[in-house]
Amino acid sequence: MKSLLTLLALLALLAMAVVANPTIGEAAPGFTLKDLAGKQHKLADYRGKLTVVAFLSAKCPISNAYNERIRALAADYAQRDVTFLALNASADETVNEIKTHADKQGFAFPILKDKDNRVADAYGAVRTPEMFVVDGAGVLRYHGRIDNSHLMIHVKTHDLRNALDELLAGKAVSVAETKALGCIIKRAQQAHHFSAPTGRGMTAQGVSLWGYGEAIRQALKGRNNDAGITPLQGLRTMTRVSQGYASLHPGLYSVAPLGQRDSREISDDLIVSLDGAIYPEVAVVPQRKPAAKRPAGRPAAKAPTKPLPKIGLIKPANFPALRDSWKGQVVVLNLWATWCAPCVAEMPEFVKLHNEYKDKGVKIVAISADDVTDANTLVARFVRDKGLPFEIGVMDTDDPQLMIDQINKEWPGTLPSTFVYDRTGKLIYSRFKIIDRAELVNAVEGALK
C-alpha cells in the first residue's frame, strides 16, 4: 500500500512537472526576475490568481501599437485580481530604455528584464507582443495574441480579454491558442564568426553584410593583421542603422567604437544586427558626406521620378491558388514589412539572390504585412526607391492569423520569415527569423537538383 501511494505521488509530481515550451494544460515554467527598480518577482508568488505573462518590447512597432490596449487591459483586470507581468527579453533594449518607455506609456504593472532570454526560451516566446495566461494553479491556459490586429480600426476579436473573462467565470478557454504577426525577440549571443569577403560585403553566419564590406574590413583590420581575410572568431559587431534603411545605402558608413559618439545624436536610430541579436563592440554608424557645391546661377537638376509600381493584394483564401501557380519553378517566399528593421536589413540579400538565380528557374516573392491601405503608397514607394526587382504583394486581411495558417501552420508570425518551395510546390525549407544566407542558398541549390 505504501509503495502504491509513493508511486501515485510520483505520478502526480510528473504530471505537474514544468516543461519547456509548455502547451495548453501543462505547468507554466516558473521564473524569478527583477523589475526595473531591482525588486524581485517570482511567478510562484502569484499562485491563486490569474497571471498574464506578456512579452513586450520598447522598440517593436507592433508591440508599441498595443501600448494603450495593454495599459487598459491591466487596469481593467487589476480590479478582478488578475496580475500582469510584462517581460522584456530583447537583447538590444537596455533597462534604461525600457524604463523610459514604460514611464512615457504610463505602465503601472511590473516590467521584468529577461536579459539572458531564459524565460523566453522556457516559454517558447519568439515575438512581441506574445501573451501567456497562467491560472491560479500555475497551469498555462492561453497563449497567443491580444486581439486580431495591431491596427485598432481592424480589431474584431478580443482574444486575450475573452480568455480572461472565461477563466474568471470558471469556464475553459474556448480559443486557447492564437497567432499574430510580431517582431522577433532578439536573443543574446556569445560569439560571431566572420568569413572572407564575398562580392560587395562579407558574410557573418551566412548573412551578408551587403554594402558594409569596407567598413567591416576596417573593423577587422584593427583586430587582425590579415585585414579580415581569414576567418576571425569571437568578434562581435552590430550595425546601427538610421531609420532601418541604412543597409540599402552602401558606402555611407564608417566604423567607430561605441562610446565615441554622442548617444543623443543616434538615440532615434534603429539597431539592426545580422541575425536578430546585438553585438556591442563595434558599431557601423552614418558617415555624413559634404554636399557637392553647385555652380552659381545654375538651377539644381531634378532627377526623373520613376512611376510607382502597382502592388498586388493577396487574400488568405487566394494564397493556395497563388502557390499552385508557382509550380515548375523554385520559389523563395519572404514575409516582411516596411516597418520591420530586420526585414529591411536583409532585403538586399533577396536582390542578390534574384540576380544570381533569375535565369536558373528561381522566383523571389515578397509578401508585405503592411496595412493594405499602404500598398500603393508606402510599400510602392519603398519598392521603387530600393529598386526591388522581384514580385511584391501585400496581405489583404484584417486577421493575419488567416494568412499565417494558409502559408504554414508552424509559422509563429515572426517577421521576417522565409520559405522555399520546390518545383512541385512542396515546402522544403522555412526560417522564422532573419535569413542565414548559406542555409538559404543550400535550400535553393537542393531544390534545383
C-alpha positions in Angstrom: 0.0 0.0 0.0 2.8 2.3 0.9 4.6 1.6 -2.4 1.3 2.3 -4.3 0.9 5.7 -2.5 4.5 6.6 -3.3 4.0 5.7 -6.9 0.8 7.8 -7.1 2.7 10.7 -5.5 5.5 10.4 -8.1 3.0 10.3 -10.9 1.3 13.4 -9.6 4.6 15.2 -9.5 5.4 14.2 -13.0 2.0 15.3 -14.2 2.7 18.8 -12.8 6.4 18.9 -13.9 7.3 22.1 -15.7 8.4 21.6 -19.3 10.0 23.9 -21.7 7.7 25.3 -24.4 4.6 24.2 -22.5 1.3 23.6 -24.3 -2.1 24.5 -23.0 -2.9 22.5 -19.9 0.7 22.0 -18.9 2.5 23.6 -16.0 3.9 27.0 -16.9 7.7 27.4 -16.3 8.5 29.2 -13.1 10.9 32.1 -13.0 12.4 34.7 -10.8 13.3 38.1 -12.3 13.9 41.6 -11.2 11.8 44.6 -12.2 13.2 47.9 -13.4 13.6 49.1 -9.8 15.5 46.0 -8.8 12.6 44.3 -6.9 12.5 40.5 -7.3 9.4 38.8 -8.7 8.6 35.1 -8.6 5.8 33.6 -10.7 5.1 31.4 -7.7 4.3 34.5 -5.6 1.1 35.0 -7.7 -0.3 31.5 -7.2 -4.0 31.6 -6.5 -4.8 34.2 -9.1 -4.7 34.6 -12.9 -1.4 35.9 -14.2 -0.7 37.3 -17.6 2.9 36.9 -18.7 3.3 39.4 -21.5 6.4 39.5 -23.7 6.7 43.1 -24.8 9.2 45.4 -26.5 10.1 49.1 -26.2 11.1 49.3 -29.8 8.9 46.9 -31.8 6.3 48.9 -33.8 3.7 46.1 -33.4 4.3 45.9 -29.6 4.0 49.7 -29.3 0.8 49.7 -31.3 -0.7 47.8 -28.4 0.6 50.1 -25.6 -2.8 51.8 -24.9 -4.7 48.5 -25.1 -2.2 46.7 -22.7 -2.4 49.6 -20.3 -6.3 49.4 -20.4 -6.3 45.6 -20.0 -4.0 45.7 -17.0 -6.1 48.4 -15.3 -9.4 46.7 -16.1 -8.4 43.3 -14.8 -6.5 44.5 -11.7 -9.9 45.2 -10.3 -10.7 41.5 -10.8 -7.5 40.3 -9.1 -5.6 39.5 -12.3 -1.9 40.2 -12.4 0.0 41.5 -15.4 3.8 40.8 -15.6 5.5 42.3 -18.6 8.8 40.7 -19.6 11.3 42.3 -21.9 13.7 39.7 -23.4 15.1 41.7 -26.2 18.9 41.8 -26.1 19.0 45.2 -27.8 16.9 47.0 -25.2 18.6 48.3 -22.1 17.0 48.7 -18.7 17.1 52.5 -19.0 15.5 52.4 -22.4 12.7 50.1 -21.1 12.2 52.3 -18.1 12.0 55.5 -20.2 9.5 53.8 -22.5 7.4 52.4 -19.5 7.3 55.8 -17.8 6.2 57.5 -21.1 3.5 55.0 -21.6 2.3 55.1 -18.0 2.6 51.4 -17.4 1.6 50.6 -13.8 2.4 46.9 -13.9 5.8 45.3 -13.2 8.2 45.1 -16.1 10.9 42.4 -15.7 14.1 42.2 -17.7 14.8 38.7 -19.1 18.3 39.6 -20.0 19.6 36.2 -21.0 16.3 35.0 -22.6 16.0 32.1 -20.2 12.3 32.7 -19.6 11.6 33.4 -23.2 13.3 30.2 -24.1 11.4 28.3 -21.4 8.0 29.6 -22.7 9.0 29.3 -26.3 8.3 33.0 -26.8 9.6 34.3 -30.2 7.8 37.5 -30.9 6.5 40.7 -29.4 3.8 41.1 -28.3 3.2 37.5 -27.2 0.8 36.7 -24.3 0.6 33.7 -21.9 -2.1 33.3 -19.2 -1.3 31.2 -16.2 -4.1 30.1 -13.8 -4.0 30.0 -10.0 -2.6 26.5 -10.0 0.3 27.5 -12.3 -1.1 25.9 -15.4 -0.9 27.5 -18.9 -4.5 28.3 -20.1 -4.0 30.7 -23.0 -1.2 31.5 -25.4 -1.2 34.0 -28.3 -2.3 37.4 -29.3 -4.1 40.3 -27.6 -6.6 40.7 -30.5 -6.7 40.1 -34.2 -5.0 43.3 -35.4 -2.4 45.8 -34.2 -4.5 48.4 -36.0 -7.5 49.4 -33.9 -9.6 50.0 -37.0 -9.4 46.3 -37.9 -10.0 44.8 -34.4 -12.9 42.3 -34.4 -11.9 39.6 -31.8 -10.6 40.4 -28.3 -8.8 37.1 -27.7 -6.9 37.9 -24.5 -9.9 39.6 -22.9 -12.2 36.7 -23.9 -9.8 34.2 -22.4 -9.6 36.1 -19.1 -13.4 36.5 -18.9 -13.9 32.8 -19.5 -11.3 31.8 -16.8 -12.7 34.2 -14.3 -16.2 32.7 -14.9 -14.8 29.2 -14.2 -15.0 28.1 -17.8 -12.5 26.6 -20.1 -11.0 28.9 -22.7 -12.8 28.4 -25.9 -9.9 29.6 -28.2 -6.8 28.8 -26.2 -4.2 29.4 -28.9 -3.9 32.1 -31.4 -1.3 33.6 -33.7 -0.3 37.1 -34.7 2.4 39.0 -36.6 5.1 40.4 -34.4 8.8 41.4 -34.1 11.4 38.7 -33.4 12.7 38.7 -29.8 16.3 39.4 -30.3 18.4 36.8 -28.5 21.7 37.5 -26.8 24.6 35.5 -28.3 28.1 34.9 -27.2 30.2 34.8 -30.3 30.2 35.7 -34.0 32.1 34.2 -36.9 33.3 36.2 -39.9 34.4 34.6 -43.2 36.3 36.1 -46.1 34.8 38.9 -48.2 32.3 37.9 -50.9 31.1 40.3 -53.5 30.2 43.7 -52.1 30.4 42.6 -48.5 31.3 39.9 -46.1 29.2 37.2 -44.5 28.5 36.6 -40.9 26.9 33.3 -40.0 25.7 33.2 -43.6 24.1 36.6 -43.5 25.6 39.1 -45.9 26.8 42.5 -44.8 25.9 43.9 -48.2 27.3 47.3 -48.6 29.4 47.1 -45.4 32.4 45.3 -46.8 34.9 48.1 -46.4 33.6 49.2 -43.1 33.8 45.7 -41.6 37.2 45.1 -43.2 38.4 48.3 -41.3 36.9 46.9 -38.1 38.6 43.6 -38.6 41.9 45.2 -39.6 42.2 46.7 -36.1 42.0 43.2 -34.6 43.7 41.0 -37.2 46.8 41.6 -39.4 45.1 39.9 -42.3 42.5 42.7 -42.5 39.8 40.2 -42.0 40.6 38.0 -45.0 40.9 34.9 -42.8 38.0 33.8 -40.6 38.0 35.6 -37.3 36.2 34.0 -34.3 34.7 35.9 -31.4 34.4 39.3 -32.9 31.0 40.7 -32.0 29.6 43.6 -34.1 26.4 45.3 -34.6 25.1 47.7 -37.2 23.4 50.9 -36.1 21.1 51.6 -39.0 19.4 55.0 -39.3 15.7 54.7 -39.7 16.2 51.0 -40.6 17.1 51.7 -44.2 20.9 52.3 -44.0 21.7 48.8 -45.1 20.4 49.7 -48.5 22.8 52.6 -48.9 26.3 51.1 -49.3 29.3 53.3 -48.9 27.8 55.8 -46.5 29.0 54.2 -43.3 32.3 54.1 -41.3 33.3 52.1 -38.2 33.6 53.8 -34.8 33.9 52.2 -31.4 30.7 52.6 -29.3 31.0 55.3 -26.8 33.0 57.7 -29.0 29.8 59.2 -30.4 27.3 61.3 -28.6 24.5 58.8 -27.7 21.9 61.6 -28.1 22.9 62.0 -31.7 21.9 58.5 -32.6 19.2 57.9 -30.0 16.5 57.8 -32.6 18.3 55.3 -34.8 17.1 51.7 -35.1 19.5 49.0 -34.1 19.7 46.1 -36.6 22.0 43.2 -36.2 22.8 40.4 -38.7 20.8 37.7 -37.0 18.5 39.5 -34.7 21.0 39.8 -31.8 23.1 42.7 -30.7 26.9 42.6 -30.6 28.1 45.8 -28.8 31.8 46.1 -29.6 31.8 47.8 -32.9 29.2 50.0 -34.5 28.7 50.9 -38.1 27.4 54.4 -37.9 26.4 57.0 -40.5 29.2 59.0 -42.1 28.0 62.3 -43.4 29.4 63.4 -46.7 29.6 67.1 -47.6 27.1 68.1 -50.3 28.6 68.9 -53.7 28.7 72.6 -54.5 26.6 73.7 -57.3 28.0 76.4 -59.7 26.4 79.8 -59.0 23.4 80.6 -61.2 22.8 77.0 -62.3 19.5 75.6 -61.1 19.6 72.3 -59.3 18.9 69.3 -61.6 15.9 67.3 -60.7 16.2 63.5 -61.1 13.4 62.0 -63.1 10.9 60.3 -60.8 10.0 56.7 -61.6 6.4 55.8 -61.5 5.2 53.8 -58.6 4.8 50.1 -59.3 1.4 48.5 -58.9 1.4 46.3 -55.8 -0.9 43.2 -55.8 -3.2 42.4 -52.9 -3.2 38.8 -51.6 -6.2 37.5 -49.7 -5.6 34.4 -47.5 -8.2 32.4 -49.4 -6.3 33.1 -52.6 -2.9 32.0 -51.4 -3.2 28.3 -52.3 -4.0 29.2 -55.9 -1.0 31.6 -55.9 1.2 28.8 -54.6 -0.1 26.4 -57.2 0.8 28.9 -59.9 4.4 28.7 -58.8 4.7 25.0 -59.8 7.5 24.4 -62.3 9.7 27.0 -60.5 11.7 27.1 -57.3 10.2 29.8 -55.2 11.7 31.8 -52.3 8.9 33.4 -50.3 9.8 36.2 -47.9 7.4 37.7 -45.4 8.3 41.3 -44.4 7.1 44.8 -43.7 8.5 48.3 -44.3 8.3 49.0 -40.5 10.4 45.8 -39.7 14.0 46.9 -39.4 15.5 43.3 -39.7 13.3 42.8 -42.8 14.7 45.9 -44.4 18.2 45.0 -43.4 18.1 41.6 -45.1 16.2 42.7 -48.3 19.5 43.3 -50.3 20.2 39.5 -49.9 17.0 38.8 -51.8 18.0 41.2 -54.5 21.4 39.4 -54.7 19.7 36.0 -54.8 17.3 37.2 -57.6 20.2 38.4 -59.7 22.1 35.2 -59.2 19.3 32.7 -59.8 16.7 34.5 -62.0 17.9 32.7 -65.1 18.0 29.3 -63.3 14.3 28.9 -62.7 14.2 30.6 -59.3 11.5 33.1 -58.4 11.5 35.5 -55.5 8.2 36.6 -54.0 7.9 39.0 -51.1 4.6 39.5 -49.3 4.4 42.5 -47.0 2.4 42.7 -43.8 2.0 46.4 -44.1 -1.6 47.7 -43.9 -3.5 47.1 -47.1 -4.2 50.9 -47.4 -0.4 51.5 -47.7 0.1 49.0 -50.6 0.2 51.6 -53.4 1.7 54.4 -51.4 4.2 53.4 -48.7 5.0 49.9 -50.0 5.1 51.0 -53.6 7.5 53.9 -52.8 9.7 51.5 -50.9 9.8 49.1 -53.8 10.5 51.8 -56.3 13.1 53.7 -54.3 15.0 50.5 -53.4 14.8 49.0 -56.9 13.4 45.7 -55.8 13.2 43.6 -59.0 11.0 40.7 -57.8 7.3 40.2 -57.2 5.9 42.1 -54.3 2.4 41.7 -52.7 0.6 42.9 -49.6 -1.6 40.8 -47.3 -5.2 41.7 -47.8 -6.8 40.7 -44.5 -7.9 42.1 -41.2 -6.8 38.9 -39.4 -3.1 38.0 -40.1 -3.7 34.5 -38.5 -5.7 33.6 -41.6 -2.7 34.2 -43.8 -0.3 32.6 -41.3 -2.4 29.4 -41.3 -2.5 29.4 -45.1 1.2 29.8 -45.5 2.4 27.4 -42.8 0.6 26.5 -39.6 4.0 26.1 -37.9 4.9 29.8 -38.6 4.6 31.7 -35.4 4.0 35.0 -37.2 7.5 36.4 -36.7 8.9 38.9 -39.2 11.0 38.4 -41.2 10.3 34.8 -42.2 11.4 32.9 -45.3 10.1 29.8 -47.1 11.4 27.8 -50.1 9.1 25.7 -52.4 10.5 23.2 -54.9 9.2 22.8 -58.4 6.3 20.6 -57.3 5.1 23.3 -54.9 6.3 21.4 -51.8 7.6 23.4 -48.9 11.2 22.3 -48.3 12.7 25.0 -46.1 11.5 27.5 -43.6 13.2 30.0 -41.3 11.2 32.2 -38.8 13.8 34.9 -38.4 16.4 36.8 -40.4 17.9 34.7 -43.1 21.0 32.6 -42.9 22.4 33.0 -46.5 24.3 29.8 -46.5 21.2 27.8 -45.4 19.0 29.6 -48.0 21.4 29.0 -50.9 21.7 25.4 -49.9 18.0 25.0 -49.9 17.7 26.7 -53.3 20.5 24.6 -54.8 19.0 21.5 -53.4 15.6 22.3 -55.0 17.2 22.9 -58.4 18.8 19.4 -58.5 
